[in-house]
Amino acid sequence: MASMLSRGAILAECLVKNTTPKVLGAAIQRRNLNVQEHISYSLLNEAGIPTPKFGVATSTSEAKKIATDLNTENLVLKAQVLAGGRGKGAFKNGFKGGVRLVFSPEEAEQVSGKMINQILVTKQTGAAGRICNKVMVAERKFPRREFYMAVMMERAFNGPVIIASSQGGVNIEEVAAENPDAILYEPIDIVKGLTKEQAVKVAEKLGLGNVSEQISKTLLNMYELFVKKDALLIEINPYAEDAFDTSKYFALDAKLRFDDTAEYRQKDLFKLRDYTQEDQKEVAATKFDLNYIALDGAIGCLVNGAGLAMATMDIIKLHGGDPANFLDVGGGATAEAIKEAFKIITADPKVNSILVNIFGGIMRCDVIAEGIIAATKELNLKTPIVVRLLGTKVEEAKELIKNSKLRILPRDDLDEAAHLAVYLADIVKLAREAKLDVNFEIAEFDN
């Protein structure tokens, strides 16, 4: 049910998030589907889990009409951007906040005009931000108490587990760090499924024993949705008690994630994928079966094999550099795929040099060389490329590179290759800061 990230992809994501990986696997990278909040609301409603009434607008006139139809003076507009921290974010047009309270259809029209088709920057998007193509217009709810409830795949339990807390409405990672006893875990037998007895037990532990029938039904519905849609995560935070009617509970925010390996079973769901919310370099990489993850450094990496990719990034760090990406071309990449890999790497303006580290087993070194040469010519690359090749057809590859007369620097030793890539990246960085062209002859760096 859950797909396993490649060892390199897991570790590369951990580099980005500055976290420690829990597990190492050996399979291909997955870009699991995350859906926007309004889709999460719709799926929860279909599963019998109540949310505030809402509509989705792609224009100011639509926002006004939805606000009118909701027939309330208490409204909230939410930018539909796949990123956390929207409320504290800011649009590049200067408008503050991706979550705003409004009190009339006219105000909904005015405020939505400052959000739709604008770039929202949050703590999770980085400086580039993400486009807000639509806003969700919803009735505002007034919660008395807030809870956290989720069903997710968790390797520590070898299957699905309910995670819940009476301290909802805040970052659950912060709760886990500051008060781990406030989080409860209820493992689910994948064969038996979630039982009502388990769901009632969770409700009681949350202090909701007086409405355990209602809460247990919500948990059972969440698990049914989890299984039916091949989900990896169904998270409701907060799940809130209505301040005006304490017998009513709502999902006020939700995050749903689905397993890419189940796309063939969930075609309608995966049609909802919004590629504008994803890193376009990662999207392009999947078209050529390339595993790509953007990082923050200045040295582009092109490697075959996740383990070799991690070793390459480690040795770059050892020599004082920082990798700009994780890019694994796999064992069967064609020259065309290599060319596309270079397009993706060089689309990142932070890249000041490129290190290619290929061990030719199934992958032939001469095919890699042909792809590098073709990419360098077609893209008119000025970025210095250091190439370390070893294995099948390596001599033929070296000859191809030598005869190309291009700015491609071969090295046999990985230490030397990494050191040179870091050195050249520093030179290019200084030159760019001084607004100078970087010119050097290959002969200057011959072995």
N, C-alpha and C positions, 0 to 999 in steps of 0.2 A: 504494500500500500504506500509506504513512504519510500521515496527514491533516496539513494545515498549519494552525496556529493563525492567527487574525486578527492583523494587525499590532498592534492595541491589546491583544489578549489576551496576546500574547507579552510586550509591553512592561510590561503591568500585572503579570504574574507576575514579571518581572524587578524591578519596584519592590518586590514583597514579599520576594524573595530577595536583593535588593541585588546583582544580577548584571547583566552586559551582554548584550543580545540578540545572537545570532549571525546572525539572518536576519529579514527582514520579509516577511510574506506578505500575501495579500489574499483571505482566505476566512473562513468562520464559525468561531467558537470551538469547540473540541472538548474534551469531558471524557473523556479516554481511560480505559479500564477498568483499574484496578489490583485485583489479587485478593489475598486473604489468604494467609498462608504455607502453610496446610494444603492450599489449592487448588493452589498452586505445587508443593508436594511431589507431589500426586496427578498433576498434568500431567507432571512430570518422570519419575515412575515409569512412566507410560503410554508415555513416549518412550524408555524403556530406560535412564534415568539414575538410579542408585541414591541413595537418601536413607536416613536412619535410619528404623526402623519407628516408626509413630506412630498415634495416634487423636485424635479431636476430641470434647471433652466440653462439654456445655452445663449440666451439673450436677455436684455433688460426687460423687454416686454413680456417674455415668458415668466421671469421672476415676479413681475407685478401681478400677472394673472394667477400664478400659483399661490401667492400671498393672499390675494383676494379670495380664492376658493377655499383656503384653509380657515378663513373667517375667524381670525384671532388677532389681537393686538400684540401678542407676544410671539415673536418670530426669531429664528436664528438662521443666518446665512453661513454656509460652510463651503469653502473652496474645495473642489474635488481634485485634490492633488495627493498622489501616493507618497506621503511623507508625514512624519510625526512633528509635533510642535507647531501645527498650523496657526493656532491661536496667538502664539508669540512671534509668528513670522511677519515678514513685511514684503510688500510687492515692490518691484523695481520702479514703479511709477511714483513711489513715495507713500502709498496707502498702507496703513499699519493694520495687521491682523487678518489672518485667513479665516477666522471664525468671528462673526459680528452679530450682535443683537440689534434688531430693528423692530419698529413698532407700528408700521403701516405699510400697505402695498406700495405707496409712493416712495417711502424710504428704502424698501426692498429694491425697487427699480433703480434708485440713485446709487445705492451702495454696490449692487451687483455690477453696475457699469464700471466700477473701479477695480473689479476682481476678474471678470470674464475676459479671456484672451490676454491676461497679464501674467508676468513671471513672479511666482511666489518663492521667496527665499526663507528657509527654516534651518534649524540646527542640523537637520538630516539631509538637506539637499545640497549643501555646500554653496559657494558663492554663485554658481551658475543658476541655481534655482530650478523650478519646474513650471511648465505652462499650466495655467488654470483655464481649461476649455469650458468648464461648466461649474455651476454652483448648486448646492442642495438647499432648498428653501424648506424649513421644517418648523413645526410648532415647537415653542419653547416649553420644556418641562421643568418643574421645580422639585428636585430630589430632596427627600428628607434624610435618607441614608443611601450610601453607595457601596456596592460590592464588586468583586472581580470574579469572573467565572470563565473557564476555558476548557476545551477538550483539545488535546494535541498529541502528536506522536512524540514519544520521549524514549530515547535509547536506554536511559537509565532504568526504565521499567520494561524494556523489551516490547513496547507496544503503546497503545493509547492510554492516556491518564487524564483524569479531571484535576485541574488545579484551580483552587478557589481561595478567596480571602475576604474577610469582612472589611478590609481596608482597600476599597476600590476607588476609582476616580483619579488615581495617581499612577506613576510609573511603577509597575510591579517589580522591576529589577531593584528599585530603591527600597521597596518593602522587604524584598528578600535579603538585601544587604543589611538593613537596619533592624529588622525584626523578623527573622526567619520563622519564628513560631507562629506568626500571623498567617502563614500560608499552609494550606492543607493539600495533600495529594491523595487521590483515590485511583489506584491502578484498575484498569478494565481488562477483563479476560476477553481476548479478541474473538474467541469461539462463542462464549456465552453472551457477550455484549454487556452493556450497562444494565444492571438490575434495578428495580424500583427501590429495593432495600438499600442499595448503595446510594442512590440519589437522595433518599430521605435522610440517610446518615449525614451526607454532605450538608443538606439544608439545616439540619439540627446543629451541626458543628459551626455553621455560619451564624447561629443565633436566630434562625428563622423557623424554628420548630412549630410556631403557631400557624405558619402558612406553608408547611412542608409539602402539602399536596400540590400547591401551585409551583413551588420552587423545584420540586422533584420532576414535575412534568416538563418544566423548562429545560432541565438538565437532560432528560430523556429525549426531548426534541432536538437539543443540540447534538447529542450523540447520533441520533438517526440521520440528521443532516450531514454530520461528519462522515458517516459511512456511505450514505447515498451519493454524495458528491466527491468522494475520494479526496477528502480534505486532509491537510496536514495540521491545520490550526483553525479552530472556531473560537474566537476570543471576544468576550463582551466585557467592556470596561469603560464606563461603569454600567452595572446592572442596578437600577435605582428604584427605590421605593418612592411613590408619589407623595409629595408633602400634603396634598389636599384629599387624598384617598389612600390611606395606608394599606388597603387591600390590593392595590394595583402596583405592578412592577413593570419596568420598561428597560429595554436595551437602548441606552443613550448613545453609545459608540461601539463600533465593532470592527474587528480585523479578521478577515478570512483569507486563508492561503490554501492552494490546491496543488496536488501532485502532477507534475508535467507528464509522468509516465502513464497517467490515466487519460491523457488528452483524447485518445481514440474512443474512450467511453463517454467523455464529457464534451463533445463537440460544441454544443450550444453554449456551454459555460465558457469555453476557451475562445469563442468568437467575441466575447466581451473584453478580451485583453486590450488594454490601451497602451499602444507602443510609444505614444508621446510621453508617457510617464517613466520610461525605462531609458537606461544609458544606450544611446543610439549605436555606440561602438559595440556593445554587447549584443544588441539586436542584429547588427550586421554580421557579427562573428558566427552566430548560430546558423546563418544561411550556408556557411561553408564548413559546418561541423568543427568550428574552432572554439576552444574554451578560453574565454577572455574575461578578465576582471581588472577594472581600472584601479590603480594605486596612486600614490601622491608624489612619487619621485620623478627623476629626470632621465632615467636610463630605461629605454624600451627593451623588453625581453621577448625573444622568440625561441621557443624550446620545444622539443618533442618528448612528452612524458611528464606527468605531474611531479614525480619525485625529482627528476632532473631539473624541472622548473624551480622547485623549492631550493634545491642545492645552488642553483644559479643565483637566485635572489639572495640567498645567504652569503655567497661569496662576494656579491656586489656590496652588500652591507659591510662585510669584513674589510673591504678596500675603501670604505668611507663614502660609498655612493648609496643611492636609494632607487629601487626599481619603480618604474612608472606604470608597470602593468604586470599581470600574469597572463601569458598567452601560450597555450599548449596546442600545437598543431596536430597532435596525435601521431599515430603510426602510419597513416595512409594518406597523408596530405599530398595533393597534386601541386604542380608549379603554379597553377591558377590560384589555388587556395593560399599558397605562400605569398603571392602577390597581393591578395586581398588582406592577408595578415599585416603586411607592411602598410597598406592603406589605413588600416585601423590604428596601428601603432602611431603612425605619423600624423593622424588626425588630432592627436593630443598635442597641443602647443607647448606643453611642458617638456616634451622629449628632446633632449640635447644630444644623445647618442643612442645607438642600438647595439645590443649584444645578442648574437645568434649562437646558440649552443645546441648542436645536434649530434646525437649518437645514432649512427646509421645501422639499424638492425633490419627491421622490416622497411623502414624509411631509407631510401637511397640518398646519399649525400649529394650526388650530381643533380637530382631532381630539386633538392633544396637550393643548390647553387643557381640553377636555371631560374627558379622563382625569384631569388634575391636579385639577380641581374636584371630580369624583366621588370621587376618592381622599381629598381633604381633608375632604369632608363625611362619607363613610362611615367613615373611620378617626378622625374627630374630631381631626385633626392639630393639635398645638400647636407643632410644629417650624416655624420660619419657612422659607418657600420663595421663592427668588429665581429668576425666570424670564426668560431671554433667548431670544426667538423671532425668526426671520428667514426670510422666504421665502413660500411659498404659503399664502394665507389668513391672513397674519399680522395684518391689521387686524381681521378677524373674531375672531381668537384674543384680541387685546387687549381687545376689547369684552366678550367672555365673561368674562375675568378681572376686568375693572373692575366689571361688574354682579354678580359673585359675592359681593362684599363680604367675601371671605375673606382670610386672612393670606398672600396671594400677592403678591409684589412684582415687577412687571415692570421690566426694564431693556433698552434697545436696545444699549448698549455692553457688550461682554464684559468689558472691564477693570473697568467700574463694577459689573457684576454679580458678578464674582469678589470684588472688594474688599468689597462689601456682605455677601456670603455669609460671608466670613472674619470680618468685624466682628460679624455676628449670632451666629456660632458662638462667638465669644469671650464675648459677653454671656450667652448661654444656659449656657455652661460655668460661668461665675462664679455665675450664679443657682442652678444645680443644686448647686454645691458649698456654697452658702449655704442650700440647701433653700428657695429662694424661687421663686414663680411668675414667669414672664416674661410681662409684659403690655406691649404697645405698639400704637399705632394705625398703620394703613397710612399715614395722612396724614403721620406723622412722617418717612417715607422717600420721599414723593412726589418726582418729579423737579423 
